[in-house]
Every structure is written in structure tokens, then in C-alpha cells.
Amino acid sequence: MDLIIRPYDTSDEESWLKCRLVSFHNSAYYDDVYIKKPTFDNPSLELVAAVDGKIIGILDLEKDNKDGSICYCKSGLGAMVWTIAVLPDYRRFGIASQLILKAVDWAKTKDINFIEAWTRDDKWVLDWYESVGFSRFHSYWHIYYKGDNVKSLFESNDKDISPQSVLAYSNKDPKTLDQNKIDRFYKCSGFKLDLV
């Protein structure tokens, strides 16, 4: 496989979006769909991995502000992995690991102390982060409510607005809540890779 890892170019946007969509479709992030590639206010590293001109992997990393407005960890200057994905047919070839190594190299040139990433509870993703040196430092829950169950949480003061779905964040295990009101839930874990 003739793999090329290069900087993202704006002409890559459609391929980037397709790569992310297909890569996430069989994961706990299947519903996190973008119709436009995010842009970043802070210094960032945006990479694509390509084979024969086809984008098969992506990585976006953004450097934190001095005030720690992006990263949860406040132990020095960090960088957040916003997206890392590899198309299913190209997994298990070390492509994501190569993307992370490029991110580490870039971060070290920017005086970044750590890289942070967040993911839901796909065991294969959790295992991968640990395999490349990340350590889990925090977890919380994404809880989805829909339909009439949303009304048990809140109602709009505007009679013309009827909330139909809610994504709630909770430190409480959703298994201790009324399961008849919850549509689905995921454990979201933060990972950190120290660079110093």
C-alpha cells in the first residue's frame, strides 16, 4: 500500500466528509454527522491519509488556548483531537497510529504538554487509544431522550416549540435512572497522552 500522509487542503472537504461518515457509521458516533468540515480558531494540524489519491484516514488536532478553553485537563498546554478516523477497509494497517505519531511530532514543535481525546464506548477504540500510549483520565455519560420522554426533563415556554430530543451529559450512571425514559446512552471517556 502506497500511503501518503499530507496536510488537508480545502479541495479535500467532500472526501474528508465521506471518510468521516463511513468511518463512524459502525461506531457509537454513528449519529455525529457533519455536513461541513470544521475550521479552527487556534493553531491546528489537519491531516489526511491517502492511497492512490483516495482519502482513507483523517486527523484534526487543535492547540489549546492559554486559558484551557478547549482541553478538559488543565495540566499545561494541551491539544485536542477533534477527529481521527480510518475507513473500515483500511483498518489494522497502523494508519491511525501513523496519524497520531505525526500529531505528536507537530505538538512537540508547538510546546504542547499533552494531547487529549474523547470517545464513546467502542471497546476497539478504547483499546486502540491505550495501545498508542494514551491513558484514560475521566468518564461521563451521553444520555439521549426522545419524544414524550423529553417533556419529563423540560418543556418550552413557547407553545409553538415542542422539544423532541435531548442529548444530556451526566456523571450519574444511566442504569440507575428510569430506563423507560431513556432512548440510548454511551459512556464517553477522556484520554490523555503526556508529551513531557
C-alpha positions in Angstrom: 0.0 0.0 0.0 1.4 3.3 -1.1 0.2 5.5 1.8 0.7 9.3 1.8 0.0 11.4 4.9 -0.3 15.1 3.9 -1.9 18.3 5.1 -5.6 18.7 4.5 -6.5 21.0 1.6 -9.8 22.8 1.2 -10.3 20.8 -2.0 -10.4 17.6 0.2 -13.6 18.7 2.0 -16.0 16.3 0.3 -13.7 13.3 0.6 -12.9 14.3 4.2 -16.7 14.3 5.0 -17.2 11.0 3.3 -14.3 9.4 5.1 -15.6 10.6 8.5 -19.1 9.5 7.7 -18.2 6.0 6.6 -15.6 5.5 9.3 -18.1 6.5 12.0 -21.1 4.6 10.7 -20.3 1.4 12.6 -19.3 3.1 15.8 -21.0 4.7 18.8 -20.6 8.0 17.0 -22.7 7.0 14.0 -25.1 9.9 14.7 -22.3 12.6 14.8 -22.7 13.7 11.2 -21.0 16.8 9.7 -22.2 18.5 6.5 -19.2 20.8 6.5 -15.7 20.3 7.8 -15.0 22.3 11.0 -12.5 25.1 11.0 -10.3 26.1 13.9 -9.6 29.4 15.6 -6.3 28.2 17.2 -3.2 26.7 15.6 -4.2 23.3 14.3 -2.9 20.2 12.4 -5.3 18.8 9.8 -4.0 15.7 8.1 -5.3 13.2 5.5 -4.0 9.8 4.7 -4.4 8.8 1.1 -3.9 5.7 -1.0 -3.8 6.2 -4.8 -5.3 9.6 -4.3 -8.2 8.3 -2.2 -8.6 9.7 1.3 -8.8 6.8 3.7 -7.9 8.4 7.0 -8.2 11.8 8.7 -7.0 13.6 11.8 -7.7 17.1 13.2 -5.8 18.4 16.2 -6.2 21.9 17.7 -3.9 23.6 20.1 -5.5 24.8 23.3 -5.6 28.5 24.4 -3.5 29.6 27.4 -6.7 29.6 29.4 -7.5 26.0 28.7 -10.8 26.7 26.9 -10.6 23.5 24.7 -9.0 20.8 26.8 -10.6 19.4 30.0 -7.2 18.7 31.5 -5.6 21.9 32.9 -2.1 20.4 33.4 -0.2 22.6 31.0 -0.8 23.5 27.4 -2.8 20.8 25.5 -4.1 19.9 22.1 -7.4 18.3 21.3 -8.0 15.5 18.8 -11.3 16.6 17.3 -11.4 13.8 14.6 -9.4 10.7 13.9 -10.9 8.2 11.6 -9.8 5.5 9.1 -12.1 3.8 6.6 -13.1 0.3 7.7 -11.3 -1.5 4.8 -8.0 0.2 5.8 -8.1 -0.5 9.5 -5.5 -2.7 11.2 -2.7 -1.4 8.9 -1.4 1.2 11.5 -2.8 4.2 9.7 -4.4 5.8 12.7 -1.2 5.2 14.7 0.8 6.9 12.0 -1.6 9.9 12.1 -1.1 10.1 15.9 2.7 10.0 15.5 2.5 12.9 13.1 0.3 14.7 15.6 2.8 14.1 18.4 5.7 15.4 16.3 3.7 18.5 15.4 2.7 19.0 19.1 6.3 18.8 20.3 7.2 21.7 17.9 4.4 23.8 19.4 5.5 23.4 23.1 2.3 21.3 23.8 2.5 19.3 27.0 -0.2 16.7 26.2 -2.7 15.5 23.7 -6.3 14.9 24.7 -9.0 12.9 23.0 -12.6 11.9 23.9 -14.5 8.9 22.6 -17.6 6.8 23.4 -17.6 3.2 24.5 -16.5 1.2 21.5 -14.1 -1.3 23.0 -11.9 -1.4 19.9 -11.4 2.4 20.0 -10.7 2.4 23.8 -8.2 -0.4 23.3 -6.5 1.5 20.4 -6.0 4.7 22.4 -4.4 2.7 25.2 -2.2 0.8 22.7 -0.7 4.1 21.4 0.1 5.4 24.9 -3.0 7.3 26.0 -4.3 6.9 29.5 -8.0 7.3 30.4 -8.5 10.1 32.9 -12.2 10.8 33.1 -15.6 9.4 32.0 -19.1 10.7 32.0 -22.3 9.7 30.1 -24.1 10.8 27.0 -27.8 10.1 27.6 -30.4 10.5 24.8 -34.1 11.2 25.4 -36.7 11.5 22.7 -40.4 12.1 22.2 -42.6 12.3 25.3 -39.6 11.5 27.5 -38.1 14.9 26.7 -41.1 16.5 28.4 -40.2 14.8 31.6 -37.0 16.8 31.6 -38.3 20.2 30.5 -40.9 21.9 28.4 -40.5 25.0 26.3 -42.1 28.3 27.5 -43.0 28.9 23.8 -46.2 26.9 23.0 -45.1 26.8 19.3 -41.9 24.9 20.2 -42.1 21.2 21.2 -38.8 19.6 22.1 -38.5 16.2 20.6 -35.0 15.0 21.5 -32.3 15.9 24.1 -28.7 14.9 24.5 -27.8 15.2 28.2 -24.4 14.9 29.9 -24.4 13.2 33.2 -21.9 11.9 35.8 -24.6 9.6 37.0 -24.7 6.1 35.5 -27.9 5.9 33.4 -28.5 2.4 34.6 -29.6 4.0 37.8 -32.2 6.1 36.0 -35.6 5.3 34.6 -34.8 3.1 31.6 -38.3 3.6 30.2 -37.5 7.3 29.6 -34.0 6.8 28.0 -33.6 6.2 24.3 -29.9 5.2 24.4 -26.7 6.1 26.3 -23.0 5.9 25.9 -20.0 6.3 28.3 -17.7 9.0 27.0 -14.1 8.7 28.1 -11.3 11.2 28.0 -7.8 10.1 27.1 -4.5 11.9 27.6 -1.1 11.4 26.1 1.6 13.2 28.0 4.4 14.6 25.9 6.8 15.9 28.6 
